[in-house]
Amino acid sequence: MSRRLSQFYGMDIYTEQAEYVGKVEDVILNLDKGEIMRLTLRSFKTRRLPSEDVRKILQEESIGYPDIERVADIIICKKDPRKSKKREKIPTLEAAE
């Protein structure tokens, strides 16, 4: 099934245990592969963010697309990224190529 990228923005995200996580604020793409990499719970476009804030959003307030279980009227993910004890290592843009 295909979906327009614009349809992701504002979608509600829940865990498999029916816990509300938040809304999709931004979508990070790998343009070379044509794939979604991450969905963020905070937007990058409202203002210039220091690199520390960007790192925090990527590590603590975003969900890697492999952790998404299902996308329909809502998004179901495996876990709430804000409650995760172990911080996920985010690949750099060079590593994603």
N, CA, C and O of each residue as an XYZ file, in Angstrom:
388
protein
N       0.840     -1.184      0.000
C       0.000      0.000      0.000
C       0.884      1.247      0.000
O       1.892      1.308      0.705
N       0.505      2.200     -0.772
C       1.259      3.452     -0.802
C       0.471      4.541     -0.077
O      -0.745      4.450      0.093
N       1.190      5.553      0.335
C       0.586      6.656      1.083
C       1.366      7.922      0.750
O       2.590      7.885      0.623
N       0.680      9.009      0.613
C       1.353     10.293      0.387
C       2.081     10.708      1.654
O       1.579     10.518      2.762
N       3.251     11.268      1.484
C       4.046     11.716      2.617
C       3.268     12.720      3.467
O       3.334     12.672      4.696
N       2.546     13.610      2.836
C       1.793     14.636      3.566
C       0.733     14.034      4.487
O       0.303     14.693      5.434
N       0.306     12.805      4.232
C      -0.703     12.174      5.073
C      -0.154     11.769      6.445
O      -0.928     11.579      7.383
N       1.151     11.637      6.572
C       1.747     11.260      7.852
C       1.677     12.385      8.879
O       1.504     12.134     10.072
N       1.813     13.627      8.411
C       1.861     14.757      9.339
C       0.565     14.856     10.139
O      -0.534     14.858      9.585
N       0.729     14.938     11.461
C      -0.425     15.077     12.344
C      -1.086     13.758     12.731
O      -2.026     13.751     13.526
N      -0.610     12.639     12.179
C      -1.211     11.349     12.537
C      -0.882     11.002     13.987
O       0.221     11.263     14.467
N      -1.857     10.409     14.674
C      -1.648      9.949     16.042
C      -0.815      8.676     16.045
O      -0.966      7.814     15.180
N       0.068      8.574     17.035
C       0.922      7.398     17.193
C       0.594      6.751     18.535
O       0.533      7.423     19.564
N       0.386      5.439     18.507
C       0.127      4.649     19.714
C       1.085      3.468     19.749
O       1.563      3.016     18.709
N       1.366      2.966     20.957
C       2.160      1.754     21.089
C       1.253      0.545     20.886
O       0.032      0.675     20.801
N       1.860     -0.613     20.811
C       1.093     -1.853     20.699
C       0.233     -2.088     21.932
O      -0.747     -2.830     21.869
N       0.591     -1.459     23.062
C      -0.178     -1.582     24.305
C      -1.246     -0.490     24.418
O      -1.787     -0.262     25.500
N      -1.547      0.178     23.314
C      -2.589      1.217     23.232
C      -2.267      2.462     24.059
O      -3.179      3.156     24.509
N      -0.981      2.749     24.262
C      -0.564      3.969     24.946
C      -0.318      5.055     23.905
O       0.349      4.828     22.896
N      -0.871      6.242     24.170
C      -0.687      7.354     23.244
C       0.752      7.852     23.316
O       1.269      8.099     24.405
N       1.399      8.000     22.166
C       2.783      8.468     22.086
C       2.826      9.940     21.686
O       3.569     10.717     22.285
N       2.051     10.332     20.696
C       2.057     11.711     20.211
C       1.599     11.774     18.772
O       0.982     10.842     18.257
N       1.913     12.895     18.125
C       1.562     13.105     16.726
C       2.834     13.219     15.899
O       3.866     13.671     16.395
N       2.759     12.814     14.652
C       3.889     12.961     13.732
C       4.047     14.442     13.409
O       3.127     15.085     12.903
N       5.224     14.966     13.709
C       5.512     16.369     13.418
C       6.427     16.521     12.210
O       6.324     17.498     11.468
N       7.320     15.558     12.014
C       8.231     15.607     10.876
C       8.539     14.193     10.415
O       8.432     13.236     11.183
N       8.920     14.077      9.162
C       9.271     12.796      8.566
C      10.673     12.943      7.986
O      10.947     13.884      7.241
N      11.560     12.008      8.330
C      12.928     12.034      7.820
C      13.054     10.940      6.774
O      12.748      9.775      7.026
N      13.510     11.340      5.599
C      13.585     10.430      4.457
C      15.029     10.106      4.089
O      15.939     10.897      4.334
N      15.220      8.947      3.505
C      16.450      8.606      2.815
C      16.103      8.735      1.333
O      15.482      7.843      0.755
N      16.502      9.834      0.733
C      16.120     10.102     -0.654
C      16.774      9.137     -1.637
O      16.192      8.818     -2.674
N      17.984      8.670     -1.316
C      18.651      7.721     -2.207
C      17.877      6.410     -2.321
O      17.762      5.835     -3.403
N      17.350      5.948     -1.191
C      16.622      4.687     -1.178
C      15.113      4.874     -1.360
O      14.388      3.910     -1.605
N      14.651      6.107     -1.239
C      13.213      6.356     -1.360
C      12.429      5.783     -0.190
O      11.307      5.307     -0.363
N      13.026      5.827      1.019
C      12.410      5.234      2.194
C      12.270      6.244      3.323
O      13.046      7.194      3.432
N      11.265      6.019      4.158
C      11.135      6.783      5.393
C      12.122      6.200      6.398
O      12.191      4.985      6.578
N      12.882      7.073      7.049
C      13.837      6.619      8.066
C      13.272      6.771      9.480
O      13.377      5.856     10.296
N      12.668      7.936      9.765
C      12.186      8.217     11.117
C      10.946      9.099     11.064
O      10.743      9.860     10.119
N      10.122      8.980     12.103
C       9.016      9.890     12.347
C       9.323     10.616     13.642
O       9.639      9.975     14.645
N       9.239     11.943     13.645
C       9.573     12.695     14.856
C       8.313     13.215     15.535
O       7.288     13.455     14.897
N       8.424     13.382     16.859
C       7.328     13.910     17.663
C       7.455     15.412     17.860
O       6.546     16.051     18.389
N       8.580     15.977     17.436
C       8.792     17.430     17.462
C       9.218     17.877     16.081
O       9.883     17.142     15.351
N       8.834     19.070     15.737
C       9.121     19.595     14.411
C      10.510     20.228     14.352
O      10.982     20.818     15.325
N      11.143     20.096     13.212
C      12.424     20.754     12.960
C      12.221     22.108     12.289
O      13.144     22.922     12.259
N      11.052     22.360     11.759
C      10.888     23.521     10.898
C      10.416     24.794     11.580
O      10.322     25.830     10.922
N      10.118     24.760     12.860
C       9.586     25.959     13.506
C      10.633     27.029     13.737
O      10.322     28.221     13.736
N      11.883     26.605     13.937
C      12.953     27.572     14.196
C      14.296     26.884     13.965
O      14.363     25.671     13.767
N      15.340     27.664     13.994
C      16.682     27.068     13.914
C      16.974     26.407     15.246
O      16.886     27.042     16.298
N      17.316     25.149     15.199
C      17.592     24.407     16.419
C      19.088     24.168     16.573
O      19.770     23.834     15.604
N      19.598     24.337     17.785
C      21.002     23.975     18.009
C      21.184     22.477     17.773
O      20.240     21.701     17.919
N      22.389     22.082     17.413
C      22.634     20.669     17.098
C      22.316     19.758     18.278
O      21.936     18.606     18.071
N      22.461     20.248     19.515
C      22.122     19.438     20.687
C      20.622     19.126     20.716
O      20.226     18.011     21.058
N      19.798     20.097     20.363
C      18.345     19.881     20.335
C      17.967     18.908     19.227
O      17.103     18.052     19.417
N      18.607     19.036     18.079
C      18.342     18.114     16.973
C      18.711     16.700     17.394
O      17.954     15.760     17.149
N      19.856     16.543     18.018
C      20.299     15.220     18.498
C      19.291     14.655     19.498
O      18.965     13.469     19.445
N      18.797     15.495     20.408
C      17.828     15.042     21.408
C      16.528     14.585     20.738
O      15.966     13.554     21.106
N      16.061     15.349     19.764
C      14.839     14.960     19.047
C      15.050     13.617     18.363
O      14.197     12.734     18.448
N      16.184     13.462     17.684
C      16.445     12.218     16.966
C      16.586     11.023     17.895
O      16.156      9.921     17.553
N      17.182     11.223     19.064
C      17.415     10.105     19.972
C      16.239      9.831     20.897
O      15.964      8.673     21.208
N      15.543     10.864     21.341
C      14.536     10.688     22.384
C      13.103     10.960     21.944
O      12.158     10.547     22.616
N      12.936     11.644     20.830
C      11.592     12.036     20.425
C      11.310     11.687     18.972
O      10.648     12.436     18.255
N      11.823     10.536     18.552
C      11.529     10.070     17.206
C      11.487      8.549     17.206
O      11.987      7.897     18.123
N      10.894      8.009     16.180
C      10.721      6.567     16.061
C      11.318      6.128     14.732
O      10.950      6.641     13.675
N      12.241      5.177     14.792
C      12.794      4.614     13.570
C      11.699      3.864     12.824
O      10.898      3.160     13.438
N      11.662      4.010     11.522
C      10.570      3.383     10.772
C      10.523      1.862     10.923
O       9.435      1.293     10.838
N      11.643      1.176     11.141
C      11.549     -0.267     11.395
C      10.751     -0.600     12.664
O      10.268     -1.722     12.812
N      10.610      0.375     13.583
C       9.829      0.160     14.810
C       8.342      0.441     14.630
O       7.567      0.320     15.579
N       7.947      0.813     13.432
C       6.526      1.036     13.138
C       5.917     -0.306     12.732
O       6.405     -0.978     11.823
N       4.848     -0.677     13.419
C       4.174     -1.947     13.139
C       3.116     -1.817     12.049
O       2.986     -2.688     11.189
N       2.356     -0.714     12.095
C       1.234     -0.574     11.165
C       0.885      0.893     10.981
O       0.965      1.683     11.922
N       0.495      1.252      9.761
C       0.022      2.595      9.452
C      -1.334      2.459      8.788
O      -1.460      1.824      7.741
N      -2.347      3.055      9.399
C      -3.699      3.071      8.824
C      -4.297      4.427      9.197
O      -3.761      5.459      8.795
N      -5.385      4.450      9.949
C      -5.928      5.720     10.429
C      -5.056      6.300     11.533
O      -5.032      7.512     11.744
N      -4.337      5.424     12.236
C      -3.351      5.805     13.236
C      -2.077      5.007     12.950
O      -2.060      4.124     12.093
N      -1.019      5.335     13.681
C       0.251      4.613     13.549
C       0.468      3.810     14.824
O       0.322      4.330     15.930
N       0.815      2.548     14.659
C       1.129      1.675     15.790
C       2.638      1.420     15.781
O       3.200      0.999     14.770
N       3.285      1.681     16.922
C       4.732      1.442     17.027
C       5.014      0.441     18.140
O       4.164      0.182     18.993
N       6.203     -0.110     18.119
C       6.585     -1.136     19.090
C       6.732     -0.576     20.499
O       6.354     -1.237     21.466
N       7.284      0.651     20.630
C       7.528      1.214     21.958
C       7.495      2.728     21.905
O       7.651      3.329     20.842
N       7.291      3.333     23.052
C       7.298      4.784     23.185
C       8.755      5.236     23.293
O       9.436      4.851     24.243
N       9.247      6.028     22.362
C      10.662      6.420     22.390
C      11.014      7.263     23.615
O      12.170      7.285     24.037
N      10.043      7.946     24.180
C      10.313      8.795     25.355
C      10.516      7.977     26.617
O      11.097      8.471     27.584
N      10.044      6.727     26.627
C      10.170      5.876     27.808
C      11.319      4.889     27.691
O      11.615      4.163     28.640
N      11.953      4.859     26.559
C      13.020      3.893     26.316
C      14.240      4.232     27.165
O      14.730      5.360     27.127
N      14.728      3.263     27.927
C      15.909      3.473     28.775
C      17.174      3.534     27.929
O      18.038      4.383     28.147
N      17.274      2.626     26.964
C      18.454      2.564     26.103
C      18.243      3.508     24.927
O      17.271      3.371     24.184
N      19.133      4.449     24.761
C      19.030      5.406     23.666
C      19.546      4.781     22.387
O      20.618      4.177     22.355
N      18.777      4.935     21.354
C      19.148      4.386     20.056
C      20.230      5.239     19.431
O      20.160      6.467     19.467
N      21.229      4.592     18.860
C      22.267      5.325     18.141
C      21.711      5.699     16.776
O      21.277      4.833     16.017
N      21.725      6.970     16.471
C      21.193      7.478     15.214
C      22.321      7.548     14.201
O      23.342      8.184     14.467
N      22.164      6.906     13.034
C      23.227      6.969     12.031
C      23.352      8.386     11.472
O      22.367      9.118     11.370
N      24.562      8.749     11.121
C      24.781     10.042     10.492
C      24.300      9.976      9.058
O      24.037      8.893      8.535
N      24.186     11.105      8.432
C      23.741     11.130      7.044
C      24.715     10.398      6.149
O      24.301      9.738      5.196
N      26.007     10.501      6.437
C      26.996      9.809      5.626
C      26.831      8.299      5.756
O      26.981      7.577      4.770
N      26.523      7.808      6.962
C      26.363      6.368      7.171
C      25.110      5.840      6.490
O      25.041      4.662      6.141
N      24.116      6.707      6.299
C      22.865      6.288      5.667
C      23.028      6.108      4.159
O      22.209      5.448      3.520
N      24.061      6.681      3.601
C      24.274      6.600      2.156
C      24.766      5.295      1.780
O      25.004      5.041      0.599
